[in-house]
Amino acid sequence: MSFFKDLKQAVNELGEEEDQELTGASFESDGDMIVDTLTDDEPVALDDSPADIPAPETVAEEPAAEKPMAPAKPVKADNTPKAVKNEKPVNAEHDSDVPDDETAIITAGLKIHGDIESSGSIELLGTVEGNVTCKGKLVVSGTIVGNSVSSDFFADNARVTGNIDCKGPVKIGNGSVIMGDLNATGAVIAGAIKGNIDVHGPVILDSTAIVMGDIKSKQVQINSGAAIEGMCAQVYADNSPSKFFGVNK
């Protein structure tokens, strides 16, 4: 009986010793590392930061399908030079009728054989044997042997042998002699004319005027002393004898 009692006591003592060994296990601390002296495992860090955990794989998003672009409209090439692209059209014919501001002077001692043409005005004191054309005013105090074309015409003690074609008014001063036809929009005559006068406006004959030829005008004024040898008709008037009597010429 005492044998079994001693064996049981020995077993109990052996169990208590094992418990004490487990209880007395020590953990060595090395800084932030705790070492378990009972195991051969590697030290475990007590850092609160997460361990090297692989980052979650990023799933690449597929690009959104692009909408098909509408075809570009064809652009018409603009070949207009930039310098004149936005300019308004110019009436070349109208611009050609505008005279320049310049005035050409033919002195009294100058004699010209040939035609003269100017884009401005001309003051003629000498002699020209040829046609004279200018876009501005033609003032004649010399001699012209030839036809003349101008926008205004003024003769002062002049000698003109040739037709006068004027787009504006004409004035023939006292002492001037014209040997040719006269066409204008208006006329004041104090000199002598041998030729037909065709004026769409008024004609005024001064007391010193001498006319040998027919006069066609819208209206005519004849001062006392004027001498006329020819027919005078107001064919451009609103009311004329021909229209009144229904005479066809």
Backbone as a ProteinNet text record, in pm:
[ID]
protein_1_A
[PRIMARY]
MSFFKDLKQAVNELGEEEDQELTGASFESDGDMIVDTLTDDEPVALDDSPADIPAPETVAEEPAAEKPMAPAKPVKADNTPKAVKNEKPVNAEHDSDVPDDETAIITAGLKIHGDIESSGSIELLGTVEGNVTCKGKLVVSGTIVGNSVSSDFFADNARVTGNIDCKGPVKIGNGSVIMGDLNATGAVIAGAIKGNIDVHGPVILDSTAIVMGDIKSKQVQINSGAAIEGMCAQVYADNSPSKFFGVNK
[TERTIARY]
81.4	0	85.1	182.5	272.6	350.6	366.3	439.3	362.7	235.9	153.6	140.8	138.6	128.8	253.7	371.3	497.1	508	458.1	464.3	376.3	263.3	171.7	230.5	294.1	353.9	468.4	545.6	658.6	610.3	500.6	443.7	396.1	331.8	280.9	396.5	503.4	617.8	680.7	685.7	743.5	659.3	526.9	438.9	455.7	476.3	493.1	622.2	729.2	856.2	842.6	768.6	750	672.8	571.3	494	581.7	671	756.8	851.3	902	991.5	920.7	792.6	716.3	684.5	653.6	618.3	739.3	852	975.1	1043.2	978.8	1040.4	1060.2	1177.3	1210.7	1210.2	1178.2	1178.2	1278.3	1378.4	1479.8	1433	1453.8	1412.2	1534.8	1531.1	1640.1	1579.8	1571.3	1510.7	1364.6	1326.5	1185.4	1159.2	1259.1	1240.8	1225.7	1134.3	1113.4	1155.2	1246.9	1299.8	1241.8	1185.9	1132.7	1246.1	1293	1406	1365.8	1233.9	1188.8	1176	1174.8	1155.2	1271.5	1290	1394.4	1344.5	1222.8	1167.3	1243.4	1239.6	1307	1232	1304.8	1237.9	1123.8	1021.2	901.6	902.3	890.8	890.1	758.4	767.3	645.7	601.9	665.5	629.6	484.9	415.3	272.5	251.1	361.6	341.2	319.8	238.2	209.8	333.1	338.7	450.2	445.2	551.8	556	450.4	336.3	224.3	221.4	216.6	215.7	95.7	124.3	16.4	-84.3	-207	-311.4	-288.2	-310.6	-291.5	-392.2	-334.8	-421.4	-471.5	-598.1	-659.1	-665.1	-595.9	-596.2	-734.7	-781.4	-913.6	-900.4	-988.2	-987.7	-1034.5	-961.1	-1004.9	-1141	-1216.1	-1351.1	-1341.8	-1431.7	-1432.5	-1456.4	-1364.3	-1378.8	-1486.9	-1563	-1668.9	-1605.7	-1654	-1596.6	-1617	-1509.5	-1516.8	-1579.9	-1662.3	-1726.3	-1620.6	-1633.3	-1532.6	-1528.8	-1408.6	-1393.5	-1445	-1513.4	-1565.6	-1450.4	-1453.4	-1344.3	-1345.5	-1228.7	-1215.2	-1172.4	-1247.9	-1217.9	-1099	-1002.7	-882.4	-915.7	-863.8	-885	-758.8	-767.5	-650.8	-648.2	-739.8	-742.2	-622.4	-545.4	-430.9	-478	-400.5	-440.4	-452.2	-370.9	-370.4	-502.1	-573.9	-697.6	-816	-800.2	-903.6	-1032.5	-1025.4	-1145.8	-1177.2	-1107.4	-1133.3	-1260	-1330.2	-1451.2	-1414.1	-1497.2	-1466.2	-1466.8	-1374.4	-1360.1	-1406.2	-1483.9	-1529.6	-1418.6	-1345.9	-1229.8	-1270.6	-1386.7	-1429.9	-1458.6	-1522.7	-1553.8	-1425.9	-1330.3	-1206.4	-1126.4	-1138.6	-1062.9	-1114.5	-1237.4	-1294.4	-1256.2	-1199	-1163.6	-1029.3	-1024.8	-898.5	-803.9	-676.1	-575	-572.2	-504.8	-496.8	-388.5	-307.8	-197.6	-247	-172.4	-202.9	-76.3	-85	28.5	17	127.9	130.3	218.8	157.7	233.3	255.8	377	408.3	389	386.1	356.2	461.4	584.1	689.3	707.9	621	636.1	541.6	595.7	516	533.4	421.5	423.5	357.7	426	370.5	337.9	213.1	170.2	58.1	1	-111.7	-62.3	-149.8	-120.3	-232.5	-193.8	-292.2	-247.3	-340.7	-309	-421.6	-382.2	-482.4	-531.3	-471.9	-514.7	-568.1	-532.5	-576.6	-460.7	-495.5	-393.9	-423.5	-319.8	-328	-236.4	-299.5	-226.1	-208.7	-85.6	-53.9	20.7	79.2	155.8	72.9	137.4	73.4	87.1	-23.4	-24.8	-86.8	-11.1	-63.7	-89.5	-205.9	-244.2	-364.2	-413.1	-528.7	-485.6	-572.4	-545	-654.7	-612.9	-708.6	-665.9	-760.6	-733	-860.4	-841.7	-956.6	-1007.3	-923.6	-962.3	-1006.6	-969.4	-1010.7	-904	-951.2	-861.7	-881.2	-777.7	-780.3	-687.1	-744.1	-666.9	-658	-534.9	-509.1	-413.8	-383.5	-294.3	-367.6	-303.4	-357.2	-358.6	-470.7	-483.6	-529	-453	-493.4	-519.7	-641.8	-679.2	-799.9	-849.1	-966.4	-924.8	-1018.9	-992.2	-1103.5	-1063.5	-1157.2	-1120.2	-1218.1	-1192.7	-1321.8	-1308.9	-1429.2	-1484.4	-1396.7	-1436.7	-1347.7	-1406.1	-1328.5	-1348.4	-1236.6	-1242.8	-1143	-1194.1	-1110.2	-1105	-983.9	-963.5	-861.8	-913.2	-827.5	-756.8	-831	-774.4	-810.1	-731.9	-757.6	-760.3	-878.2	-896.2	-954	-880.8	-930.2	-949.9	-1072.1	-1104.4	-1228.1	-1279.7	-1401.2	-1368.5	-1465.4	-1452.9	-1557.9	-1511.2	-1599.8	-1576.1	-1676.8	-1661.3	-1771.9	-1732.9	-1830.3	-1900.7	-1853.1	-1913.1	-1944.4	-1938.5	-1971.4	-1854.4	-1888	-1789.4	-1810.9	-1698.7	-1705.6	-1607.9	-1664	-1583.9	-1578.3	-1464.7	-1450.2	-1439	-1458	-1449.4	-1307.2	-1297.1	-1168.2	-1126.3	-1198.4	-1165.3	-1238.2	-1171.9	-1229.2	-1220.7	-1337.6	-1346.6	-1393.6	-1316.3	-1352.2	-1377.7	-1497.4	-1530.7	-1659.7	-1706.5	-1831.4	-1806.8	-1914.8	-1907.1	-2011.6	-1968	-2057.7	-2027.2	-2133.9	-2114.1	-2248.1	-2244.5	-2366.8	-2422.8	-2342.1	-2385.3	-2281.3	-2324.2	-2228.7	-2263.4	-2157.1	-2167	-2070.2	-2122.9	-2043.1	-2040.8	-1918.5	-1898.3	-1804.7	-1746.5	-1656.2	-1726.2	-1645.8	-1698.6	-1682.3	-1786.5	-1785.4	-1839	-1760.8	-1809	-1820.2	-1941.6	-1966.9	-2098.3	-2142	-2267.9	-2247	-2349.7	-2345.6	-2452.6	-2408.7	-2500.7	-2479	-2573.7	-2562.6	-2691.2	-2678.3	-2797	-2854.4	-2785.2	-2835.6	-2862	-2845.6	-2872.6	-2754.8	-2787.3	-2688	-2714.9	-2611.6	-2623.4	-2529.9	-2587.7	-2510.6	-2500.2	-2377.3	-2354.9	-2367.7	-2364.8	-2384.2	-2271.1	-2156.4	-2042.5	-2032.1	-2126.4	-2118.3	-2149.2	-2076.8	-2100.7	-2103.9	-2215.7	-2233	-2275	-2199.7	-2236.8	-2252.9	-2376.2	-2405.5	-2535.1	-2579.8	-2704.9	-2679.3	-2782.9	-2775.4	-2885	-2845.4	-2939.3	-2914.7	-3021.5	-3004.2	-3136.8	-3131	-3253.6	-3323.2	-3245.7	-3298.2	-3187.4	-3223.2	-3125.2	-3160.7	-3057.7	-3073.5	-2982.5	-3045.1	-2971.1	-2976.7	-2863.4	-2857	-2853.5	-2897.4	-2901.3	-2760.9	-2745.6	-2616.6	-2554.1	-2599.8	-2544.9	-2586	-2495.6	-2521.6	-2524.3	-2638.5	-2655.9	-2693.3	-2626.1	-2660.2	-2672.5	-2795.5	-2820.4	-2952.8	-2985.8	-3111	-3090.4	-3187.7	-3182.7	-3302.5	-3279.1	-3386.7	-3361.1	-3471.5	-3464.9	-3514.1	-3434.6	-3475	-3468.6	-3396.1	-3382.5	-3477.6	-3563.6	-3658.9	-3773.9	-3836.5	-3950.5	-4068.3	-4081.3	-4190.2	-4129.8	-4133.2	-4075	-4181.5	-4160.1	-4256.3	-4277.6	-4169.9	-4183.5	-4276.7	-4263.1	-4350.8	-4493.7	-4504.3	-4637.2	-4717.9	-4652.3	-4721.7	-4708.5	-4638.5	-4626.5	-4551.5	-4446.8	-4365.6	-4249.6	-4233.8	-4122.4	-4009.5	-3891.6	-3776.6	-3704.3
-118.2	0	123.6	126.1	240	255.2	144.6	151.7	235.1	208.1	283.7	426.8	452.5	589.2	664.5	600.5	668.4	694.4	597.9	616.9	732.6	746.3	855.5	987.2	992.7	1117	1155.7	1055.2	1084.3	1138.8	1081.4	1131.3	1273.1	1302.4	1438.4	1537	1501.5	1591.4	1617.5	1508.2	1524.9	1622.2	1613.2	1706.9	1847.6	1869	2005.6	2066.2	1983.1	2035.8	2082.9	2007.5	2048.9	2180.2	2190.7	2315.4	2433.7	2410.2	2520.7	2560.8	2458.5	2491.9	2574	2536.1	2613.2	2752.7	2757.2	2887.4	2976.5	2922.7	3002	3029.9	3004.8	3036.8	3184.4	3222.9	3365.8	3412.5	3541	3607	3719.8	3709.3	3812.4	3923.8	4047.9	4165.9	4233.5	4258.1	4329.7	4449.1	4554.7	4675.1	4650.9	4661.4	4640.6	4495.8	4412.7	4272.1	4188.4	4094.8	3999.7	3862.7	3802.6	3672.3	3564.2	3468	3351.8	3251.6	3233.8	3142.7	2997.8	2972.9	2835	2779.9	2865.4	2817.6	2862.9	2801.6	2837.2	2933.2	2982.8	3073.8	3204.9	3276.2	3405.7	3510.8	3616.3	3722.5	3784.7	3824.2	3887.3	4033.3	4120.6	4265.7	4307.5	4398	4451	4582.2	4621.5	4748.1	4742	4852.3	4856.4	4864.8	4905.1	4921.4	4786.4	4781	4650.3	4595.8	4464.4	4398.6	4425	4384	4405.2	4321.5	4387.6	4317.3	4358.5	4270.1	4308.1	4396.1	4504.8	4598.7	4529	4567.1	4502.4	4534.1	4437.7	4456.2	4558.9	4653.2	4756.1	4706.2	4710.3	4661.9	4778	4768.4	4876.7	4889.2	5013.4	5036.2	5044.1	4979.7	4984.1	5121.2	5183.6	5315.9	5308.9	5418.1	5421.6	5426.6	5362.2	5358.6	5498	5545.7	5679.4	5679.2	5791.7	5804.1	5835	5778.8	5808.9	5955.3	6019.9	6162	6177.2	6286.1	6313.3	6355.9	6315.7	6355.6	6505.7	6560.9	6706.6	6751.4	6867.5	6922.1	6979.2	6958	7012.6	7163.9	7222.7	7368.4	7416.5	7512.4	7566.9	7661.2	7635.1	7719.3	7860.8	7955	8096.6	8151.3	8171.9	8218.7	8369.5	8438.5	8584	8642.6	8728.9	8791.2	8866.5	8855.9	8920.2	9070	9124.9	9271.3	9324.5	9239.6	9288.8	9200	9114.3	9017.9	9084.4	9175.6	9238.7	9373.3	9406.8	9535.4	9527.9	9641	9649.7	9673.5	9624.3	9645.5	9793.2	9830.1	9970.4	9987.1	10092.5	10122.9	10196.2	10122.5	10180.8	10293.5	10278.2	10381.3	10510.9	10498.5	10619.5	10686.8	10606.3	10663.7	10732.2	10679.3	10738.8	10876.8	10910.7	11041.1	11147.1	11107.4	11202.8	11267	11398.8	11463.8	11475.6	11482.9	11505.2	11653.2	11681.1	11819.5	11900.7	11836.2	11905.4	11989.4	12095.2	12182.8	12203.2	12166.6	12185	12322.7	12395.1	12530.2	12531.3	12575	12592	12742.1	12783.8	12926.4	12990.8	13123.4	13198.8	13177.7	13157.4	13139.6	12996.9	12904.5	12762.1	12724.8	12657.5	12610	12459.2	12388.2	12241.7	12190.4	12098.6	12030	11886.2	11857.4	11724.3	11732.2	11617	11609.9	11620.4	11671.6	11685.7	11617.5	11540.9	11473.6	11483.8	11521.2	11537.8	11480.7	11421.1	11369.5	11478	11597.5	11709.3	11822.5	11944.6	12063.4	12120.2	12205.7	12267.1	12416.4	12495.3	12638.9	12667.1	12699.5	12711.4	12858.4	12906.4	13043.9	13049.7	12938.8	12935.2	12884.8	12804.7	12754	12602.8	12538.6	12393.1	12360.4	12291.9	12242.8	12093.4	12062.3	11924.9	11923.6	11806.5	11791.5	11804.4	11866.4	11886.4	11816.4	11726.6	11651	11658	11688.9	11687.8	11653.7	11593.3	11555.5	11670.3	11770	11884.8	12001.4	12120.4	12244	12286.6	12332	12380.7	12531.4	12605.7	12752.3	12790	12858.4	12890.9	13041.6	13089.7	13230.7	13241.1	13125.4	13121.9	13071.8	12979	12930.2	12778.4	12722.6	12578.4	12555.1	12473.9	12429.3	12279.7	12248.2	12109.1	12103.1	11984.6	11964.8	11960	11994.5	11994	11921.4	11848.8	11775.4	11805.9	11844.3	11878.5	11870.3	11887.7	11890.9	12032.9	12133.1	12274.4	12344.4	12445.2	12516.7	12666.7	12741.1	12887.5	12946.5	13032.2	13097.5	13246.6	13299.3	13441.2	13496.4	13574.7	13625.2	13509.6	13403.6	13282.5	13272.6	13189.2	13155.6	13002.6	12951.7	12806	12769.3	12685.6	12631.7	12481.6	12443.9	12304.1	12295.7	12177.3	12155.1	12152.9	12199.9	12201.8	12106.1	12003.6	11904.4	11911.4	11956.7	11979.2	11906	11838.9	11765.9	11858.2	11980.9	12077.5	12207	12318.5	12447.7	12505.3	12593.1	12659.9	12809.6	12883	13029.4	13082.6	13158.1	13219.3	13369	13413.7	13553.3	13647	13774.1	13877.6	13881.4	13886.8	13886.1	13748.6	13643.5	13507.5	13475.4	13396.9	13355.5	13203.8	13139.3	12993.9	12958.5	12877	12829.9	12679.2	12641.9	12501.6	12485.5	12363.2	12333.6	12329.9	12357.5	12362.5	12269.5	12175.4	12083.8	12094	12119.9	12137	12121	12136.4	12131.2	12270.9	12373	12511.7	12602.7	12723.3	12811.5	12957.5	13034.8	13181	13234.2	13305.8	13347	13499	13551.8	13695.7	13721.8	13614.5	13627.9	13588.6	13540.7	13506.4	13357.6	13295.3	13152	13133.9	13060.1	13019.1	12867	12821.2	12679.2	12656.4	12535.3	12500.2	12483.5	12523.6	12516.3	12417.4	12313.7	12210.7	12202	12257.4	12265.8	12211.7	12115.4	12054.4	12140.4	12246.1	12337.1	12475.2	12578.5	12715.1	12772.6	12862.8	12936.9	13085.7	13157.2	13302.7	13372	13456.9	13534.6	13677.7	13717.9	13852.9	13954.8	14079.4	14186.1	14191.7	14136.1	14136.6	14005.9	13915.5	13783.4	13790.1	13711.5	13696.2	13546.2	13498.9	13356	13337.2	13254.2	13212.7	13061.5	13019.4	12877.9	12855	12731.2	12695.2	12674.2	12706.2	12689.8	12592.6	12485	12392.5	12396	12419.2	12430.1	12399.9	12400.8	12386.1	12520	12624.4	12761.5	12856.7	12970.7	13064.9	13205.7	13280.5	13421.1	13504.8	13597.2	13680.9	13824.6	13876.9	14015.2	14110.7	14231.1	14333.3	14362.2	14357.8	14382.1	14256.5	14136.7	14010.3	13991.7	13934.9	13910.1	13760.3	13712.7	13569.3	13551	13460.4	13423.1	13271.1	13224.5	13082	13054.7	12928.7	12887.5	12865.7	12904.1	12886.9	12801.8	12688.6	12597.1	12545.7	12544.3	12490.8	12344.9	12260.9	12121	12040.4	12088.9	12015.6	12068.5	12161.4	12215.9	12118.8	12130.9	12043.5	12073.1	12197.4	12236.6	12318.1	12263.3	12329	12345	12438.4	12453.9	12327.4	12250.2	12125.5	12028.3	12015.9	11927.3	11980.4	12113.2	12171.3	12150.1	12169	12155.1	12015.5	11929.6	11791.4	11778.1	11859.1	11855	11760.2	11664.6	11570.1	11620.2	11627.9	11673.8	11556
0	0	0	71.1	77.6	-51	-129.5	-256.7	-357.7	-371.3	-466.2	-422.2	-298.9	-248.7	-279.9	-263.5	-295.8	-446	-531.4	-678.8	-723.3	-667.1	-701.6	-661.8	-552.3	-505.3	-595.6	-642.1	-729.4	-862.4	-912.8	-1042.2	-1025.6	-912.6	-890.4	-882.7	-819.6	-807.3	-943.9	-1025.1	-1158	-1241.3	-1229.1	-1304.1	-1258.1	-1127.2	-1076.9	-1128.6	-1141.4	-1191.3	-1336.6	-1418.9	-1558.7	-1568.8	-1476.4	-1478	-1439.5	-1344.6	-1302.7	-1415.5	-1491.6	-1603	-1709.2	-1736.3	-1837.2	-1786.4	-1655.5	-1598.7	-1592.2	-1566.7	-1551.5	-1682.3	-1798.3	-1928	-1941.2	-1981.3	-1989.1	-2133.5	-2150	-2282.2	-2277.8	-2362.8	-2368	-2460.4	-2417.3	-2495.4	-2553.2	-2681.5	-2749.2	-2820.6	-2744.2	-2804.4	-2828.4	-2954.3	-2989.6	-3021.7	-3005.9	-3042.2	-2914.5	-2908.6	-2797.6	-2846	-2771.8	-2812.6	-2724.2	-2783.4	-2708.9	-2697.2	-2571	-2549.5	-2553.8	-2555.5	-2556.4	-2696.7	-2794	-2931.4	-3015.7	-3126.7	-3221.6	-3328.2	-3311.3	-3413.5	-3412.1	-3527.1	-3540.3	-3462.5	-3419.4	-3340.8	-3419	-3342.4	-3402	-3365.6	-3462.9	-3437.3	-3380	-3277.6	-3216.7	-3281.9	-3398.2	-3464.4	-3507.9	-3478.2	-3512.5	-3662.7	-3738.1	-3882	-3944	-4041.8	-4103.7	-4169.2	-4173.1	-4238.1	-4386.8	-4452.9	-4596.8	-4664.3	-4675.4	-4738.4	-4884.2	-4972.6	-5115.4	-5146.4	-5221.3	-5258.4	-5345.4	-5325	-5407.3	-5554	-5634.1	-5777.8	-5831.6	-5907.7	-5968.5	-6101.5	-6112	-6236.6	-6334.1	-6442.7	-6543.5	-6606.5	-6602	-6661.4	-6812.8	-6876.9	-7022.5	-7069.6	-7164.6	-7213.9	-7278	-7250.1	-7307	-7458.3	-7518.8	-7665	-7720.7	-7807.1	-7864.8	-7971.3	-7968.1	-8068.4	-8203.2	-8305.5	-8439	-8473.7	-8518.3	-8554.5	-8692.3	-8700.3	-8828.1	-8928.2	-9050.3	-9151.7	-9167.6	-9173.4	-9187.5	-9323	-9319.7	-9444.5	-9525.5	-9653.8	-9737.4	-9735.3	-9719.5	-9715.8	-9852.5	-9903.2	-10035.5	-10025.6	-10107.4	-10104.6	-10146.7	-10069.7	-10098.9	-10162.6	-10291.7	-10366.5	-10381.5	-10309.9	-10321.6	-10250.2	-10313.6	-10243.9	-10121.6	-10009.9	-9885.9	-9900.2	-9984.7	-9997.1	-10050.3	-10129.3	-10189.7	-10153.5	-10052.1	-10019	-9975.6	-9876.8	-9822.5	-9885.6	-9994.4	-10057.9	-10140.8	-10148.2	-10227.7	-10373.4	-10466.1	-10606.9	-10642.1	-10725.6	-10763.7	-10906.6	-10928.1	-11062.1	-11134.8	-11218	-11285.1	-11377.8	-11442.7	-11536.7	-11463.5	-11344.1	-11267.3	-11217.1	-11169.3	-11118.8	-11229.3	-11353.1	-11462.6	-11498.7	-11458.9	-11490	-11387	-11276.3	-11171.5	-11206.5	-11225.1	-11261.9	-11144.1	-11173.7	-11071.1	-11033	-10923.3	-10876.5	-10948.5	-11027.2	-11091.9	-11210.5	-11240.7	-11353.5	-11436.2	-11564.4	-11654.8	-11720.4	-11723.8	-11780.3	-11905	-12014.7	-12138.6	-12155.4	-12139.4	-12137.3	-12274.7	-12274.4	-12397.7	-12505	-12469.5	-12569.1	-12615	-12570.5	-12603.7	-12716.5	-12817	-12930.1	-12941	-12941	-12940.3	-13067.7	-13134.8	-13251.2	-13208.7	-13195.1	-13151.8	-13050.6	-13021.1	-12927.5	-12783.9	-12697.9	-12555.1	-12476.6	-12377.4	-12291.9	-12146.7	-12061.1	-11919	-11834.2	-11717.7	-11623.4	-11527.9	-11539.6	-11456	-11541.2	-11505.7	-11579.2	-11660.7	-11759.6	-11846.7	-11859.1	-11844.3	-11871.4	-11990.4	-12102.7	-12228.3	-12265.8	-12262.6	-12300.1	-12433	-12473.1	-12597	-12712.6	-12798.9	-12920.4	-12926.7	-12957.9	-12973.9	-13108.7	-13192.7	-13319.7	-13304.8	-13255	-13227.4	-13134	-13105.2	-13017	-12870.6	-12793.3	-12651.1	-12570.7	-12481.5	-12399.9	-12254.6	-12168.9	-12024.6	-11949.5	-11830	-11747.9	-11661.9	-11644.1	-11562.8	-11649.1	-11605.5	-11673.3	-11773.6	-11892.1	-11996.4	-12011	-11977	-11988.2	-12102.8	-12202.6	-12323.1	-12337.7	-12338.1	-12370	-12488.7	-12548.4	-12663.5	-12786.4	-12857.3	-12984.8	-12986.4	-13033.4	-13052.9	-13196.2	-13268.2	-13400.7	-13389.8	-13353.9	-13330.8	-13238.2	-13218.4	-13132.8	-12985.7	-12900.4	-12755.9	-12682	-12575.1	-12489.6	-12345.8	-12265.3	-12124.9	-12045.8	-11913.2	-11828.3	-11815.9	-11825.7	-11828.4	-11931.4	-11995.1	-12098.2	-12080.2	-12083.3	-12072.7	-12171.4	-12262	-12362.3	-12332.1	-12321.7	-12292.1	-12391.9	-12489.7	-12598.4	-12670.1	-12693.4	-12751.9	-12899.6	-12969.5	-13108.6	-13117.1	-13146.3	-13150.4	-13286.9	-13359	-13486.3	-13467.9	-13437.7	-13409.9	-13322.4	-13308.5	-13229.8	-13080.5	-13003.2	-12856.8	-12800	-12732.4	-12669.7	-12519.4	-12447	-12303.4	-12228	-12118.8	-12036.7	-11937.7	-11926.8	-11835.5	-11908.5	-11837.9	-11900	-11980.9	-12074.2	-12158.5	-12149.3	-12141	-12141.3	-12246.4	-12340.1	-12445.9	-12417.4	-12372	-12333.6	-12453.1	-12426.6	-12530.1	-12587.4	-12719.4	-12787	-12833.6	-12794.8	-12837.9	-12968.7	-13055.1	-13182.9	-13192.6	-13211.7	-13220.1	-13360.9	-13431.2	-13564.1	-13555.1	-13511.7	-13496.5	-13418.3	-13408.9	-13337.2	-13186.9	-13114.2	-12968.2	-12909.7	-12822.1	-12750.3	-12601.4	-12523.2	-12378.7	-12307.5	-12172.8	-12092.5	-12066.6	-12092.7	-12075.1	-12138.5	-12182.1	-12251.1	-12226.3	-12202.2	-12195.2	-12300.3	-12397.5	-12513.6	-12522.2	-12517	-12536.9	-12653.7	-12711.1	-12824.9	-12953.1	-13049	-13181.2	-13207.1	-13261.9	-13294	-13436.4	-13515.5	-13646	-13643.1	-13617	-13604.8	-13532.1	-13529.8	-13465.1	-13314.1	-13241.1	-13094.5	-13050.4	-12977.5	-12925.9	-12774.7	-12701.1	-12555.6	-12493.8	-12400.7	-12338.3	-12227.1	-12193.2	-12091.4	-12150	-12069.5	-12117.9	-12197.4	-12290	-12367.3	-12348.7	-12310.1	-12289.8	-12388.9	-12471.8	-12568.7	-12518.1	-12490.2	-12438.5	-12552.5	-12517.2	-12617.7	-12719.2	-12687.6	-12780.1	-12857.6	-12841.8	-12903.8	-13052.9	-13130.8	-13274.1	-13303.7	-13356.5	-13381.9	-13527.3	-13599.2	-13733.2	-13729.7	-13713.1	-13704.2	-13628.7	-13626.2	-13559.5	-13409.6	-13334.4	-13188.7	-13145.5	-13079	-13017.3	-12866.9	-12792.2	-12646.2	-12576.7	-12445.1	-12366.2	-12352.9	-12339.2	-12336.5	-12379.6	-12431.1	-12482.1	-12435.4	-12404	-12364	-12454.3	-12526.5	-12620.9	-12572.2	-12536.1	-12489.5	-12609.7	-12585.7	-12691.7	-12742.5	-12875.5	-12938.7	-12992.9	-12951.6	-13002	-13148	-13226.2	-13368.3	-13392.6	-13454.9	-13480	-13626.8	-13690.3	-13826.9	-13829.7	-13816.9	-13810.5	-13741.2	-13728.2	-13667.1	-13517.2	-13441.9	-13296.1	-13253.4	-13190.7	-13151.9	-13011.2	-12932.1	-12795.1	-12797.6	-12859.3	-12877.8	-12748.5	-12648.7	-12521.9	-12414.2	-12452.8	-12356.1	-12334.5	-12215.7	-12185.8	-12279	-12318.2	-12409	-12523.6	-12645.1	-12761.4	-12869.7	-12964.6	-13074.1	-13154.6	-13172.1	-13250.1	-13179.3	-13044.7	-12970.7	-12966.8	-12958.3	-12948	-13077.8	-13191.2	-13318.3	-13378.2	-13310.8	-13357.2	-13486.3	-13499.3	-13619.7	-13597.4	-13689.2	-13683.4	-13770.4	-13710.5	-13788.1	-13852.1
[MASK]
+++++++++++++++++++++++++++++++++++++++++++++++++++++++++++++++++++++++++++++++++++++++++++++++++++++++++++++++++++++++++++++++++++++++++++++++++++++++++++++++++++++++++++++++++++++++++++++++++++++++++++++++++++++++++++++++++++++++++++++++++++++++++

